[in-house]
Amino acid sequence: MLEHRVSDWDNAYANSANIAGSDRWPALWIDAANAFRDARSAAGKARLDLPYGDRFRNRFDLFLPDAAPKGLVVFIHGGYWKAFDKSEWSHLAAGPLDNGYAVAMPTYTLCPDIRIAGIVREVGAAIEAAACMVDGPMMLTGHSAGGHLASRMICAEAPLSAATQARIRNVVSISGVHDLRPMMKTKMNEILGLDEAEAIGESPALLRPMENARITCWAGGGERHEFLRQNALLANIWTGLGATTACVVEPDRHHYSIVDGLADADHPLTRTLLG
């Protein structure tokens, strides 16, 4: 019998410390994102820093395909609800764009200037704003904390209108954190400020999915054990609550490289998202 117990919660969720050469990734993301954004802007197919609320970071970028959009993809960035913004990830719009879909990428206020429940509401507002600009079916995806936020949008109690939820065809949560309670055991909770009530109230794994919810939980084979556990957790629980679910572990990917497939129109990650 193999027993497992987490004794160091900080290490359990520490990605950079457990990925060889992790210090090179932020620059790679930024360079690729800047080049992509410049190219789409030059083509007249980027609408940048569109407001969806009153706070400084309440902005989203909208990238348009060359022809009329078939629908809308929303990508929600991660960073443990306390880091990054939309500008690091623009290049990940390439896969959906090349398949004919518009892509919205919101930035949201970061902890400790807001609670996670507030971020959920902001992301909901960003999705509503983007939905008003592009017709057709919608697909949501996000990475890490963004994976949590994407799955939170298809809970029965979510900050989206019924009309917008009805347009959501599919969700892919990439390396998502679906049960927030372990976060309370990490040092980062000094920034997140989670308490038991909020952790329970904002954990998709502890909530019911919306009717006709469809989600794929996607993680890399080289991820920390906790991310693999969280990945399987939501798919397992929501299957029992009537959602259509899948759980994918992509070989030879870690927490930082797992998103790369979205930049490729033919990658299984992109094909799965577009459904």
C-alpha positions in Angstrom: 0.0 0.0 0.0 1.4 3.4 -1.0 0.4 6.2 1.3 0.7 9.9 0.4 0.6 12.9 2.7 1.7 16.5 2.0 4.0 17.8 4.6 5.3 20.9 2.8 2.4 22.7 1.1 4.6 25.5 -0.2 6.8 23.0 -2.1 3.7 21.1 -3.3 2.6 24.2 -5.2 6.1 25.6 -6.1 6.5 25.4 -9.8 9.6 27.5 -10.5 11.7 25.8 -7.9 10.9 22.4 -9.5 11.3 23.2 -13.2 14.8 23.1 -14.6 15.7 26.4 -16.3 12.5 28.0 -15.1 14.0 31.5 -15.0 14.1 31.6 -18.8 10.3 31.2 -19.3 9.0 34.7 -18.5 11.3 36.3 -21.1 10.2 33.6 -23.7 6.5 34.4 -23.0 7.0 38.2 -23.2 9.0 38.1 -26.4 6.6 35.8 -28.2 3.6 37.8 -26.9 5.0 41.1 -28.0 5.8 39.9 -31.5 2.4 38.4 -31.9 0.6 41.5 -30.6 2.7 43.8 -32.9 1.9 41.6 -35.9 -1.9 41.5 -35.2 -1.9 45.3 -34.5 -0.1 46.0 -37.8 -2.8 43.9 -39.6 -5.6 45.9 -37.9 -6.8 42.7 -36.1 -6.0 43.7 -32.5 -8.1 45.8 -30.2 -6.1 46.4 -27.1 -6.8 47.6 -23.5 -10.6 47.6 -23.9 -12.2 48.5 -20.6 -14.7 46.3 -18.8 -14.7 48.0 -15.4 -13.5 51.0 -13.4 -10.3 49.6 -11.9 -6.9 50.1 -13.4 -6.4 46.5 -14.5 -10.0 46.1 -15.8 -8.9 45.7 -19.4 -8.9 43.1 -22.1 -7.3 42.6 -25.5 -9.4 41.2 -28.4 -7.7 39.5 -31.3 -9.7 39.0 -34.5 -9.2 36.4 -37.2 -8.8 37.4 -40.8 -12.4 36.6 -41.7 -15.6 37.0 -39.7 -15.2 35.2 -36.4 -16.8 31.7 -35.9 -17.1 32.5 -32.2 -15.2 33.6 -29.2 -12.4 32.1 -27.1 -11.5 33.7 -23.8 -8.1 32.9 -22.2 -7.6 33.8 -18.5 -4.0 34.1 -17.3 -2.7 32.5 -14.2 -0.1 33.6 -11.6 -1.7 32.4 -8.4 -4.2 35.3 -8.5 -1.2 37.6 -7.6 1.0 38.0 -10.6 1.1 38.5 -14.4 -1.3 40.2 -16.8 -2.7 39.6 -20.3 0.4 41.0 -22.0 2.5 37.9 -21.4 0.2 35.5 -23.2 -1.0 37.1 -26.4 0.8 34.5 -28.6 -1.5 31.8 -27.2 -4.3 33.3 -29.2 -2.7 32.0 -32.4 -4.2 28.5 -32.4 -7.8 29.6 -32.1 -7.3 32.6 -34.4 -5.9 30.3 -37.1 -9.1 28.2 -36.8 -11.2 31.3 -37.3 -12.1 32.3 -33.7 -11.7 35.6 -32.0 -9.8 35.6 -28.8 -10.3 37.8 -25.7 -7.6 38.0 -23.0 -8.5 39.9 -19.8 -6.4 41.3 -17.1 -7.8 41.5 -13.6 -6.9 43.1 -10.3 -4.4 41.1 -8.3 -4.3 40.0 -4.6 -3.9 41.5 -2.1 -5.7 44.5 -3.7 -8.7 42.3 -4.1 -10.0 38.9 -2.8 -10.3 35.9 -5.1 -14.1 36.3 -5.0 -13.6 39.8 -6.4 -11.4 38.4 -9.2 -14.2 36.0 -10.1 -16.6 38.9 -10.4 -14.1 40.9 -12.5 -13.5 37.9 -14.9 -17.2 37.5 -15.3 -17.5 41.2 -16.2 -14.7 40.8 -18.8 -16.4 37.8 -20.4 -19.7 39.7 -20.6 -18.0 42.6 -22.2 -16.2 40.4 -24.8 -19.4 38.4 -25.5 -21.1 41.6 -26.5 -18.5 42.2 -29.2 -18.4 38.8 -30.8 -21.3 36.6 -31.8 -21.5 32.8 -31.8 -20.4 30.0 -29.5 -17.9 30.7 -26.7 -15.1 28.6 -25.3 -13.2 29.4 -22.1 -9.8 28.4 -21.1 -7.2 29.5 -18.5 -3.9 28.4 -17.0 -3.3 27.6 -13.3 -5.2 30.2 -11.4 -6.8 31.0 -14.7 -7.9 27.4 -15.0 -9.7 27.9 -11.7 -11.3 31.1 -13.0 -12.4 29.4 -16.2 -14.0 26.5 -14.5 -15.6 28.9 -11.9 -17.4 30.6 -14.8 -19.5 27.4 -15.5 -20.5 26.8 -11.9 -24.3 27.0 -11.3 -23.7 30.1 -9.3 -21.4 32.2 -11.5 -21.2 35.9 -12.3 -22.5 35.5 -15.8 -25.8 36.1 -17.3 -27.9 33.1 -18.4 -27.6 34.2 -22.0 -23.8 34.2 -21.8 -23.6 30.9 -20.0 -25.9 29.4 -22.7 -23.3 30.3 -25.3 -20.4 28.5 -23.6 -19.8 25.4 -25.6 -16.7 24.1 -23.9 -14.1 24.9 -21.2 -10.6 23.6 -20.9 -9.0 24.2 -17.5 -5.2 23.9 -17.9 -3.4 23.0 -14.7 -6.3 24.5 -12.8 -6.6 24.7 -9.0 -10.1 23.6 -8.4 -10.1 23.2 -4.6 -8.7 26.3 -2.9 -8.5 25.0 0.6 -4.9 23.8 0.3 -3.9 27.4 -0.6 -4.7 28.4 3.0 -1.8 26.2 4.1 0.8 28.0 1.9 2.8 31.2 2.7 1.2 32.8 -0.3 -2.0 33.0 1.6 -0.5 36.0 3.4 -1.2 37.7 0.0 -4.4 35.8 -1.0 -6.1 36.2 2.3 -8.3 33.1 1.9 -10.4 32.0 4.8 -12.4 28.8 5.0 -15.7 30.4 3.8 -14.2 31.9 0.7 -12.1 28.9 -0.1 -15.3 26.7 -0.1 -17.4 29.3 -1.8 -15.0 29.8 -4.7 -13.8 26.2 -5.3 -15.4 24.7 -8.4 -14.8 21.2 -7.0 -17.1 22.1 -4.1 -19.7 23.7 -6.3 -22.3 22.4 -8.7 -21.7 22.8 -12.5 -24.1 24.7 -14.6 -26.6 22.7 -16.7 -25.0 21.1 -19.7 -21.5 22.0 -18.5 -18.7 20.6 -20.6 -15.1 20.7 -19.3 -11.7 19.1 -20.0 -9.2 19.2 -17.2 -5.7 19.3 -18.9 -2.3 19.0 -17.2 1.3 18.1 -18.0 2.8 14.8 -17.0 5.8 16.6 -15.5 3.7 18.7 -13.1 3.7 18.7 -9.4 1.6 16.0 -7.8 -0.8 18.5 -6.4 -1.6 19.9 -9.9 -2.2 16.3 -11.2 -4.5 15.7 -8.2 -6.4 18.9 -8.7 -6.7 18.2 -12.4 -8.3 14.8 -11.8 -10.4 16.0 -8.9 -12.8 18.3 -10.8 -13.4 15.9 -13.7 -14.2 13.2 -11.2 -16.6 15.2 -9.0 -18.4 17.0 -11.8 -19.0 13.7 -13.7 -21.1 12.7 -10.8 -23.0 15.9 -10.9 -24.1 15.6 -14.6 -21.4 17.5 -16.4 -19.6 16.2 -19.5 -16.0 15.9 -18.4 -12.6 14.6 -19.5 -9.2 14.5 -17.8 -6.0 14.7 -19.9 -2.4 14.4 -18.8 -0.1 15.5 -21.7 3.3 13.7 -21.6 6.5 15.6 -21.4 5.0 18.9 -20.4 5.5 20.8 -17.1 3.5 23.7 -15.6 5.1 26.3 -17.8 5.2 24.4 -21.2 1.7 23.0 -20.9 0.1 26.1 -22.4 2.3 26.1 -25.6 -0.2 23.9 -27.5 -2.7 26.9 -27.7 -0.3 28.6 -30.1 -0.7 25.8 -32.6 -3.9 25.5 -34.6 -3.6 21.7 -34.9 -2.4 20.9 -31.4 -4.7 18.5 -29.5 -5.1 21.2 -26.8 -6.5 23.7 -29.3 -8.6 21.1 -31.0 -10.1 20.0 -27.7 -10.8 23.6 -26.7 -12.7 24.4 -29.9 -14.6 21.1 -29.6 
